Amino acid sequence: MEIEVRFYGGFAVAAGTESARVVFGGASLGALLEEVRRRWKRVAELLDGPGKGSAVLVLNGGALEGPDPDTPLAEGDVLSIMPFVAGG
């Protein structure tokens, strides 16, 4: 399956790119995130390190609540990984 992954803010810096096409052998969000962590170690550190929970995952334009690793993916989906932003 091929999914486009877009990185924003510090995630783009960590990945060294703003987007990439990821071909992987799974069909779920959890499998895709495992592949992202494997390919981009610095992104994995941001996702899993002291700031864990500070990322927003957006699938095809909709923010994922949770997110549930069992969320199914389809060919051509777009996953955006961005820092959580708060303000007023």
TORNUTI-38345 format. One record per residue: x, y, z of N, C-alpha, C, O in turn; residue in three letters. Coordinates in pm, 1 decimal, padded with zeros to 6 digits. Example, Ala and Ser with C-alpha at 12.3 -4.5 7.8 and 13.67 -1.06 7.14 Angstrom:
# TORNUTI-38345
@nc1: 01319.0	nc2: -00569.0	nc3: 00780.0	cac1: 01230.0	cac2: -00450.0	cac3: 00780.0	cc1: 01320.0	cc2: -00330.0	cc3: 00780.0	oc1: 01423.6	oc2: -00331.9	oc3: 00846.5	residu: ala $
@nc1: 01285.0	nc2: -00225.0	nc3: 00708.0	cac1: 01367.0	cac2: -00106.0	cac3: 00714.0	cc1: 01290.0	cc2: 00003.0	cc3: 00787.0	oc1: 01340.9	oc2: 00113.8	oc3: 00803.9	residu: ser $
END
This chain:
# TORNUTI-38345
@nc1: 00084.2	nc2: -00116.3	nc3: 00000.0	cac1: 00000.0	cac2: 00000.0	cac3: 00000.0	cc1: 00089.7	cc2: 00124.0	cc3: 00000.0	oc1: 00197.1	oc2: 00124.4	oc3: 00060.2	residu: met $
@nc1: 00043.9	nc2: 00228.7	nc3: -00068.2	cac1: 00119.9	cac2: 00354.4	cac3: -00072.6	cc1: 00036.0	cc2: 00466.5	cc3: -00013.4	oc1: -00077.8	oc2: 00489.9	oc3: -00054.2	residu: glu $
@nc1: 00095.4	nc2: 00535.9	nc3: 00084.7	cac1: 00031.3	cac2: 00646.1	cac3: 00155.8	cc1: 00124.9	cc2: 00766.5	cc3: 00149.5	oc1: 00246.7	oc2: 00751.1	oc3: 00159.6	residu: ile $
@nc1: 00069.5	nc2: 00884.3	nc3: 00133.1	cac1: 00151.0	cac2: 01005.4	cac3: 00141.8	cc1: 00153.0	cc2: 01051.0	cc3: 00286.4	oc1: 00048.3	oc2: 01062.8	oc3: 00350.1	residu: glu $
@nc1: 00272.1	nc2: 01076.5	nc3: 00337.8	cac1: 00288.1	cac2: 01128.3	cac3: 00473.3	cc1: 00343.6	cc2: 01269.4	cc3: 00461.7	oc1: 00445.8	oc2: 01292.2	oc3: 00396.9	residu: val $
@nc1: 00274.5	nc2: 01364.5	nc3: 00525.7	cac1: 00318.9	cac2: 01503.2	cac3: 00526.1	cc1: 00363.3	cc2: 01540.3	cc3: 00666.5	oc1: 00296.7	oc2: 01508.4	oc3: 00765.0	residu: arg $
@nc1: 00477.0	nc2: 01608.2	nc3: 00673.7	cac1: 00534.4	cac2: 01649.1	cac3: 00801.5	cc1: 00529.9	cc2: 01801.7	cc3: 00812.4	oc1: 00556.0	oc2: 01872.1	oc3: 00714.9	residu: phe $
@nc1: 00497.0	nc2: 01851.7	nc3: 00930.4	cac1: 00488.7	cac2: 01995.9	cac3: 00953.7	cc1: 00573.1	cc2: 02034.3	cc3: 01075.2	oc1: 00596.9	oc2: 01953.1	oc3: 01164.7	residu: tyr $
@nc1: 00617.9	nc2: 02160.3	nc3: 01076.1	cac1: 00691.4	cac2: 02213.5	cac3: 01190.7	cc1: 00815.4	cc2: 02131.4	cc3: 01222.2	oc1: 00892.1	oc2: 02095.2	oc3: 01133.1	residu: gly $
@nc1: 00833.6	nc2: 02102.8	nc3: 01350.4	cac1: 00948.8	cac2: 02026.2	cac3: 01395.6	cc1: 00954.7	cc2: 01885.5	cc3: 01338.1	oc1: 01062.3	oc2: 01826.5	oc3: 01328.4	residu: gly $
@nc1: 00839.8	nc2: 01831.9	nc3: 01300.0	cac1: 00838.6	cac2: 01698.3	cac3: 01239.2	cc1: 00902.7	cc2: 01702.3	cc3: 01100.4	oc1: 00971.3	oc2: 01607.8	oc3: 01061.2	residu: phe $
@nc1: 00880.6	nc2: 01812.2	nc3: 01025.1	cac1: 00943.9	cac2: 01826.4	cac3: 00893.8	cc1: 01095.2	cc2: 01839.7	cc3: 00909.6	oc1: 01171.4	oc2: 01782.7	oc3: 00831.5	residu: ala $
@nc1: 01137.9	nc2: 01914.5	nc3: 01010.1	cac1: 01281.8	cac2: 01928.8	cac3: 01036.9	cc1: 01340.4	cc2: 01792.2	cc3: 01072.7	oc1: 01446.0	oc2: 01754.3	oc3: 01021.9	residu: val $
@nc1: 01272.5	nc2: 01719.4	nc3: 01159.2	cac1: 01321.2	cac2: 01587.7	cac3: 01203.2	cc1: 01326.4	cc2: 01487.6	cc3: 01087.7	oc1: 01418.3	oc2: 01406.1	oc3: 01079.9	residu: ala $
@nc1: 01227.7	nc2: 01494.0	nc3: 00998.4	cac1: 01223.0	cac2: 01400.5	cac3: 00885.9	cc1: 01316.6	cc2: 01442.5	cc3: 00773.1	oc1: 01357.0	oc2: 01359.5	oc3: 00691.7	residu: ala $
@nc1: 01351.3	nc2: 01571.2	nc3: 00767.8	cac1: 01434.2	cac2: 01620.4	cac3: 00659.3	cc1: 01356.7	cc2: 01639.3	cc3: 00529.8	oc1: 01415.9	oc2: 01655.1	oc3: 00423.1	residu: gly $
@nc1: 01223.9	nc2: 01637.7	nc3: 00539.4	cac1: 01137.8	cac2: 01655.0	cac3: 00423.1	cc1: 01000.3	cc2: 01699.1	cc3: 00470.6	oc1: 00964.1	oc2: 01679.9	oc3: 00586.7	residu: thr $
@nc1: 00924.5	nc2: 01758.2	nc3: 00379.8	cac1: 00788.2	cac2: 01797.0	cac3: 00414.2	cc1: 00686.9	cc2: 01690.7	cc3: 00375.7	oc1: 00575.3	oc2: 01689.8	oc3: 00427.6	residu: glu $
@nc1: 00724.4	nc2: 01601.2	nc3: 00285.4	cac1: 00632.7	cac2: 01492.7	cac3: 00249.3	cc1: 00710.9	cc2: 01377.9	cc3: 00187.9	oc1: 00820.9	oc2: 01395.2	oc3: 00135.5	residu: ser $
@nc1: 00650.5	nc2: 01260.1	nc3: 00196.1	cac1: 00711.3	cac2: 01140.6	cac3: 00138.8	cc1: 00601.5	cc2: 01039.3	cc3: 00108.3	oc1: 00499.9	oc2: 01032.7	oc3: 00177.4	residu: ala $
@nc1: 00623.5	nc2: 00963.1	nc3: 00006.9	cac1: 00534.7	cac2: 00850.7	cac3: -00024.0	cc1: 00592.2	cc2: 00728.9	cc3: 00048.1	oc1: 00710.1	oc2: 00696.6	oc3: 00034.4	residu: arg $
@nc1: 00506.8	nc2: 00662.8	nc3: 00124.4	cac1: 00551.8	cac2: 00547.8	cac3: 00203.0	cc1: 00480.3	cc2: 00423.6	cc3: 00151.7	oc1: 00357.6	oc2: 00415.0	oc3: 00154.6	residu: val $
@nc1: 00558.5	nc2: 00328.8	nc3: 00105.2	cac1: 00504.9	cac2: 00199.7	cac3: 00063.5	cc1: 00533.8	cc2: 00102.6	cc3: 00176.4	oc1: 00648.4	oc2: 00088.0	oc3: 00219.1	residu: val $
@nc1: 00429.7	nc2: 00036.3	nc3: 00224.7	cac1: 00447.1	cac2: -00055.1	cac3: 00337.1	cc1: 00348.2	cc2: -00170.0	cc3: 00324.4	oc1: 00254.4	oc2: -00163.6	oc3: 00244.9	residu: phe $
@nc1: 00369.1	nc2: -00273.4	nc3: 00401.9	cac1: 00290.8	cac2: -00395.0	cac3: 00390.8	cc1: 00174.9	cc2: -00405.5	cc3: 00486.1	oc1: 00132.3	oc2: -00516.4	oc3: 00518.4	residu: gly $
@nc1: 00122.3	nc2: -00293.8	nc3: 00532.5	cac1: 00010.4	cac2: -00299.1	cac3: 00625.8	cc1: -00110.8	cc2: -00228.8	cc3: 00569.7	oc1: -00108.9	oc2: -00178.6	oc3: 00457.3	residu: gly $
@nc1: -00216.3	nc2: -00225.5	nc3: 00649.1	cac1: -00339.4	cac2: -00158.4	cac3: 00606.6	cc1: -00401.1	cc2: -00079.8	cc3: 00721.3	oc1: -00519.8	oc2: -00047.4	oc3: 00717.8	residu: ala $
@nc1: -00320.7	nc2: -00048.7	nc3: 00823.3	cac1: -00374.3	cac2: 00022.3	cac3: 00939.7	cc1: -00283.5	cc2: 00139.0	cc3: 00976.2	oc1: -00167.0	oc2: 00144.1	oc3: 00936.8	residu: ser $
@nc1: -00338.8	nc2: 00231.2	nc3: 01051.3	cac1: -00261.8	cac2: 00345.2	cac3: 01099.6	cc1: -00142.3	cc2: 00298.3	cc3: 01182.0	oc1: -00032.6	oc2: 00352.3	oc3: 01168.2	residu: leu $
@nc1: -00162.5	nc2: 00199.2	nc3: 01266.8	cac1: -00053.6	cac2: 00147.7	cac3: 01349.7	cc1: 00062.3	cc2: 00095.6	cc3: 01266.7	oc1: 00178.3	oc2: 00120.0	oc3: 01299.9	residu: gly $
@nc1: 00032.1	nc2: 00023.6	nc3: 01158.5	cac1: 00137.3	cac2: -00029.0	cac3: 01071.6	cc1: 00211.0	cc2: 00084.4	cc3: 01001.4	oc1: 00333.0	oc2: 00079.4	oc3: 00986.0	residu: ala $
@nc1: 00137.1	nc2: 00186.2	nc3: 00959.1	cac1: 00201.0	cac2: 00300.8	cac3: 00894.4	cc1: 00291.0	cc2: 00375.1	cc3: 00992.4	oc1: 00403.8	oc2: 00410.2	oc3: 00957.8	residu: leu $
@nc1: 00243.1	nc2: 00399.3	nc3: 01113.2	cac1: 00324.6	cac2: 00470.6	cac3: 01211.8	cc1: 00449.2	cc2: 00390.4	cc3: 01249.8	oc1: 00554.4	oc2: 00448.0	oc3: 01277.2	residu: leu $
@nc1: 00437.2	nc2: 00259.5	nc3: 01251.5	cac1: 00554.5	cac2: 00174.6	cac3: 01277.0	cc1: 00658.6	cc2: 00194.8	cc3: 01166.6	oc1: 00778.1	oc2: 00203.9	oc3: 01194.6	residu: glu $
@nc1: 00613.4	nc2: 00201.8	nc3: 01042.1	cac1: 00704.1	cac2: 00224.1	cac3: 00929.7	cc1: 00765.1	cc2: 00364.6	cc3: 00935.3	oc1: 00883.7	oc2: 00381.8	oc3: 00907.2	residu: glu $
@nc1: 00684.9	nc2: 00464.4	nc3: 00971.1	cac1: 00735.9	cac2: 00601.0	cac3: 00985.4	cc1: 00843.5	cc2: 00604.5	cc3: 01092.9	oc1: 00948.3	oc2: 00666.1	oc3: 01073.1	residu: val $
@nc1: 00819.6	nc2: 00539.8	nc3: 01205.5	cac1: 00918.6	cac2: 00536.8	cac3: 01313.8	cc1: 01047.0	cc2: 00466.6	cc3: 01269.8	oc1: 01156.8	oc2: 00508.2	oc3: 01306.7	residu: arg $
@nc1: 01033.0	nc2: 00361.1	nc3: 01191.6	cac1: 01149.3	cac2: 00286.5	cac3: 01142.7	cc1: 01232.4	cc2: 00371.8	cc3: 01047.0	oc1: 01355.3	oc2: 00370.9	oc3: 01054.5	residu: arg $
@nc1: 01167.0	nc2: 00444.9	nc3: 00957.6	cac1: 01237.4	cac2: 00522.6	cac3: 00855.1	cc1: 01295.9	cc2: 00653.9	cc3: 00906.9	oc1: 01403.8	oc2: 00695.6	oc3: 00864.8	residu: arg $
@nc1: 01223.7	nc2: 00718.3	nc3: 00998.4	cac1: 01264.3	cac2: 00850.2	cac3: 01047.0	cc1: 01280.1	cc2: 00844.6	cc3: 01198.6	oc1: 01185.8	oc2: 00871.1	oc3: 01273.2	residu: trp $
@nc1: 01399.6	nc2: 00810.0	nc3: 01242.4	cac1: 01427.1	cac2: 00792.3	cac3: 01386.0	cc1: 01401.5	cc2: 00920.1	cc3: 01465.4	oc1: 01351.9	oc2: 00914.0	oc3: 01577.8	residu: lys $
@nc1: 01434.7	nc2: 01034.9	nc3: 01408.3	cac1: 01413.0	cac2: 01161.2	cac3: 01480.7	cc1: 01264.3	cc2: 01191.7	cc3: 01493.8	oc1: 01222.0	oc2: 01249.9	oc3: 01593.7	residu: arg $
@nc1: 01185.5	nc2: 01153.7	nc3: 01395.9	cac1: 01039.4	cac2: 01168.4	cac3: 01407.6	cc1: 00988.9	cc2: 01076.5	cc3: 01517.9	oc1: 00903.3	oc2: 01115.5	oc3: 01597.3	residu: val $
@nc1: 01041.8	nc2: 00954.5	nc3: 01522.9	cac1: 01003.5	cac2: 00860.4	cac3: 01628.1	cc1: 01033.5	cc2: 00918.1	cc3: 01765.6	oc1: 00954.0	oc2: 00902.4	oc3: 01858.4	residu: ala $
@nc1: 01148.1	nc2: 00985.1	nc3: 01779.3	cac1: 01183.3	cac2: 01046.5	cac3: 01907.8	cc1: 01082.0	cc2: 01152.9	cc3: 01947.5	oc1: 01047.1	oc2: 01164.8	oc3: 02065.0	residu: glu $
@nc1: 01034.5	nc2: 01230.3	nc3: 01850.2	cac1: 00932.8	cac2: 01332.3	cac3: 01880.2	cc1: 00798.6	cc2: 01268.8	cc3: 01916.7	oc1: 00728.6	oc2: 01316.0	oc3: 02006.3	residu: leu $
@nc1: 00763.9	nc2: 01161.5	nc3: 01846.1	cac1: 00635.4	cac2: 01094.5	cac3: 01872.2	cc1: 00635.1	cc2: 01021.7	cc3: 02006.0	oc1: 00532.3	oc2: 01015.7	oc3: 02073.5	residu: leu $
@nc1: 00750.2	nc2: 00966.1	nc3: 02044.7	cac1: 00754.8	cac2: 00876.6	cac3: 02160.3	cc1: 00830.7	cc2: 00931.5	cc3: 02279.7	oc1: 00827.6	oc2: 00872.4	oc3: 02387.6	residu: asp $
@nc1: 00898.9	nc2: 01043.9	nc3: 02261.7	cac1: 00984.2	cac2: 01098.0	cac3: 02366.9	cc1: 00908.0	cc2: 01175.5	cc3: 02472.3	oc1: 00787.9	oc2: 01156.0	oc3: 02490.9	residu: gly $
@nc1: 00979.4	nc2: 01264.5	nc3: 02541.9	cac1: 00919.5	cac2: 01340.6	cac3: 02652.2	cc1: 00796.5	cc2: 01422.1	cc3: 02611.4	oc1: 00708.2	oc2: 01446.9	oc3: 02693.5	residu: pro $
@nc1: 00791.0	nc2: 01463.2	nc3: 02485.8	cac1: 00676.0	cac2: 01540.4	cac3: 02438.3	cc1: 00564.6	cc2: 01454.8	cc3: 02382.2	oc1: 00477.0	oc2: 01503.7	oc3: 02310.9	residu: gly $
@nc1: 00568.5	nc2: 01324.5	nc3: 02415.3	cac1: 00468.1	cac2: 01232.0	cac3: 02362.1	cc1: 00328.1	cc2: 01289.3	cc3: 02384.8	oc1: 00296.9	oc2: 01339.8	oc3: 02492.6	residu: lys $
@nc1: 00246.3	nc2: 01280.7	nc3: 02282.9	cac1: 00112.5	cac2: 01334.9	cac3: 02291.7	cc1: 00102.9	cc2: 01476.2	cc3: 02237.8	oc1: -00004.6	oc2: 01536.2	oc3: 02236.7	residu: gly $
@nc1: 00217.7	nc2: 01530.0	nc3: 02192.4	cac1: 00216.5	cac2: 01666.7	cac3: 02141.9	cc1: 00200.8	cc2: 01671.0	cc3: 01990.1	oc1: 00215.1	oc2: 01777.3	oc3: 01929.7	residu: ser $
@nc1: 00171.9	nc2: 01557.7	nc3: 01928.3	cac1: 00150.6	cac2: 01552.4	cac3: 01783.9	cc1: 00001.7	cc2: 01542.8	cc3: 01753.3	oc1: -00075.9	oc2: 01481.8	oc3: 01826.9	residu: ala $
@nc1: -00034.7	nc2: 01605.1	nc3: 01642.9	cac1: -00170.2	cac2: 01591.8	cac3: 01590.0	cc1: -00158.4	cc2: 01511.5	cc3: 01461.5	oc1: -00078.1	oc2: 01544.2	oc3: 01374.1	residu: val $
@nc1: -00238.7	nc2: 01406.0	nc3: 01450.3	cac1: -00241.9	cac2: 01326.0	cac3: 01328.7	cc1: -00370.5	cc2: 01358.0	cc3: 01254.7	oc1: -00479.2	oc2: 01356.4	oc3: 01312.5	residu: leu $
@nc1: -00356.7	nc2: 01387.0	nc3: 01126.2	cac1: -00470.7	cac2: 01423.6	cac3: 01042.8	cc1: -00472.6	cc2: 01327.3	cc3: 00924.3	oc1: -00374.9	oc2: 01317.5	oc3: 00850.0	residu: val $
@nc1: -00583.7	nc2: 01256.4	nc3: 00907.2	cac1: -00598.0	cac2: 01161.6	cac3: 00798.0	cc1: -00699.3	cc2: 01215.6	cc3: 00699.0	oc1: -00816.5	oc2: 01233.9	oc3: 00732.1	residu: leu $
@nc1: -00653.5	nc2: 01241.1	nc3: 00577.3	cac1: -00740.2	cac2: 01292.1	cac3: 00470.2	cc1: -00817.9	cc2: 01415.9	cc3: 00512.9	oc1: -00935.1	oc2: 01431.7	oc3: 00478.8	residu: asn $
@nc1: -00751.4	nc2: 01503.6	nc3: 00587.9	cac1: -00812.2	cac2: 01629.7	cac3: 00627.2	cc1: -00890.2	cc2: 01627.3	cc3: 00756.6	oc1: -00939.0	oc2: 01731.8	oc3: 00799.6	residu: gly $
@nc1: -00904.0	nc2: 01511.8	nc3: 00820.8	cac1: -00977.1	cac2: 01503.3	cac3: 00947.2	cc1: -00886.0	cc2: 01462.3	cc3: 01061.3	oc1: -00815.2	oc2: 01362.0	oc3: 01052.4	residu: gly $
@nc1: -00887.9	nc2: 01540.6	nc3: 01169.2	cac1: -00804.0	cac2: 01508.4	cac3: 01285.5	cc1: -00847.1	cc2: 01375.6	cc3: 01345.6	oc1: -00966.4	oc2: 01347.2	oc3: 01356.8	residu: ala $
@nc1: -00750.2	nc2: 01295.2	nc3: 01383.7	cac1: -00777.8	cac2: 01164.5	cac3: 01444.4	cc1: -00781.9	cc2: 01178.9	cc3: 01595.2	oc1: -00684.8	oc2: 01224.4	oc3: 01655.6	residu: leu $
@nc1: -00890.7	nc2: 01141.4	nc3: 01655.7	cac1: -00903.1	cac2: 01140.7	cac3: 01801.2	cc1: -00841.2	cc2: 01011.7	cc3: 01851.7	oc1: -00872.2	oc2: 00904.0	oc3: 01800.9	residu: glu $
@nc1: -00757.3	nc2: 01021.1	nc3: 01947.5	cac1: -00698.3	cac2: 00897.5	cac3: 02003.2	cc1: -00550.2	cc2: 00889.2	cc3: 01979.5	oc1: -00477.1	oc2: 00910.6	oc3: 02076.3	residu: gly $
@nc1: -00499.0	nc2: 00862.0	nc3: 01867.5	cac1: -00558.7	cac2: 00796.1	cac3: 01750.9	cc1: -00558.8	cc2: 00644.7	cc3: 01768.8	oc1: -00476.3	oc2: 00591.0	oc3: 01842.6	residu: pro $
@nc1: -00649.0	nc2: 00577.0	nc3: 01703.2	cac1: -00663.4	cac2: 00432.0	cac3: 01713.2	cc1: -00569.6	cc2: 00364.2	cc3: 01613.5	oc1: -00582.2	oc2: 00386.8	oc3: 01493.1	residu: asp $
@nc1: -00475.3	nc2: 00281.3	nc3: 01660.8	cac1: -00382.6	cac2: 00214.5	cac3: 01568.6	cc1: -00453.2	cc2: 00120.5	cc3: 01471.0	oc1: -00396.1	oc2: 00084.9	oc3: 01367.9	residu: pro $
@nc1: -00575.4	nc2: 00080.3	nc3: 01501.7	cac1: -00649.3	cac2: -00009.3	cac3: 01412.2	cc1: -00727.0	cc2: 00065.1	cc3: 01304.4	oc1: -00797.2	oc2: 00002.6	oc3: 01224.9	residu: asp $
@nc1: -00715.5	nc2: 00197.9	nc3: 01300.5	cac1: -00782.4	cac2: 00275.4	cac3: 01196.1	cc1: -00739.0	cc2: 00223.6	cc3: 01059.5	oc1: -00619.6	oc2: 00221.0	oc3: 01029.5	residu: thr $
@nc1: -00835.2	nc2: 00182.2	nc3: 00976.1	cac1: -00798.1	cac2: 00128.4	cac3: 00845.0	cc1: -00752.3	cc2: 00239.4	cc3: 00749.9	oc1: -00800.6	oc2: 00352.5	oc3: 00755.9	residu: pro $
@nc1: -00659.7	nc2: 00204.6	nc3: 00663.9	cac1: -00610.0	cac2: 00295.7	cac3: 00562.0	cc1: -00641.9	cc2: 00239.0	cc3: 00424.5	oc1: -00661.3	oc2: 00118.6	oc3: 00408.1	residu: leu $
@nc1: -00647.0	nc2: 00328.0	nc3: 00326.2	cac1: -00670.5	cac2: 00286.6	cac3: 00188.3	cc1: -00562.3	cc2: 00346.5	cc3: 00099.3	oc1: -00505.0	oc2: 00450.7	oc3: 00131.0	residu: ala $
@nc1: -00535.8	nc2: 00281.2	nc3: -00009.6	cac1: -00438.7	cac2: 00329.3	cac3: -00107.5	cc1: -00467.1	cc2: 00475.4	cc3: -00140.1	oc1: -00580.8	oc2: 00512.9	oc3: -00168.9	residu: glu $
@nc1: -00361.1	nc2: 00558.4	nc3: -00135.1	cac1: -00375.3	cac2: 00698.7	cac3: -00170.0	cc1: -00414.2	cc2: 00790.6	cc3: -00055.6	oc1: -00424.6	oc2: 00911.7	oc3: -00075.5	residu: gly $
@nc1: -00436.1	nc2: 00736.5	nc3: 00063.8	cac1: -00466.5	cac2: 00821.9	cac3: 00179.6	cc1: -00349.5	cc2: 00916.7	cc3: 00205.9	oc1: -00236.7	oc2: 00892.1	oc3: 00163.2	residu: asp $
@nc1: -00379.0	nc2: 01025.5	nc3: 00277.2	cac1: -00276.7	cac2: 01122.7	cac3: 00314.7	cc1: -00280.3	cc2: 01138.6	cc3: 00466.4	oc1: -00383.6	oc2: 01173.8	oc3: 00523.4	residu: val $
@nc1: -00167.1	nc2: 01112.6	nc3: 00531.4	cac1: -00153.2	cac2: 01131.8	cac3: 00675.0	cc1: -00061.7	cc2: 01250.7	cc3: 00698.9	oc1: 00050.4	oc2: 01254.8	oc3: 00648.2	residu: leu $
@nc1: -00109.6	nc2: 01347.6	nc3: 00776.2	cac1: -00029.1	cac2: 01463.3	cac3: 00813.9	cc1: 00007.7	cc2: 01450.2	cc3: 00960.7	oc1: -00076.4	oc2: 01417.4	oc3: 01044.4	residu: ser $
@nc1: 00134.9	nc2: 01476.4	nc3: 00991.0	cac1: 00186.2	cac2: 01473.3	cac3: 01127.5	cc1: 00233.6	cc2: 01613.5	cc3: 01160.7	oc1: 00325.6	oc2: 01665.5	oc3: 01097.4	residu: ile $
@nc1: 00170.6	nc2: 01674.5	nc3: 01260.3	cac1: 00203.7	cac2: 01812.9	cac3: 01292.9	cc1: 00207.4	cc2: 01833.0	cc3: 01443.5	oc1: 00146.5	oc2: 01756.8	oc3: 01518.6	residu: met $
@nc1: 00278.7	nc2: 01935.4	nc3: 01487.3	cac1: 00282.4	cac2: 01963.3	cac3: 01630.0	cc1: 00148.9	cc2: 02018.5	cc3: 01677.6	oc1: 00079.7	oc2: 02089.2	oc3: 01604.4	residu: pro $
@nc1: 00114.2	nc2: 01985.4	nc3: 01799.8	cac1: -00004.6	cac2: 02041.5	cac3: 01863.6	cc1: 00021.3	cc2: 02190.3	cc3: 01884.6	oc1: 00128.8	oc2: 02229.6	oc3: 01929.9	residu: phe $
@nc1: -00076.1	nc2: 02271.1	nc3: 01851.8	cac1: -00062.5	cac2: 02415.5	cac3: 01867.1	cc1: -00176.7	cc2: 02466.0	cc3: 01955.1	oc1: -00293.1	oc2: 02432.1	oc3: 01933.8	residu: val $
@nc1: -00141.8	nc2: 02546.0	nc3: 02052.2	cac1: -00243.2	cac2: 02606.2	cac3: 02139.4	cc1: -00216.6	cc2: 02755.5	cc3: 02143.3	oc1: -00103.8	oc2: 02800.9	oc3: 02124.3	residu: ala $
@nc1: -00317.5	nc2: 02826.9	nc3: 02167.0	cac1: -00299.9	cac2: 02970.8	cac3: 02174.8	cc1: -00433.6	cc2: 03039.7	cc3: 02189.7	oc1: -00537.4	oc2: 02975.3	oc3: 02205.0	residu: gly $
@nc1: -00429.5	nc2: 03168.1	nc3: 02185.2	cac1: -00553.6	cac2: 03241.5	cac3: 02202.8	cc1: -00555.9	cc2: 03367.3	cc3: 02122.7	oc1: -00654.2	oc2: 03441.2	oc3: 02126.5	residu: gly $
END
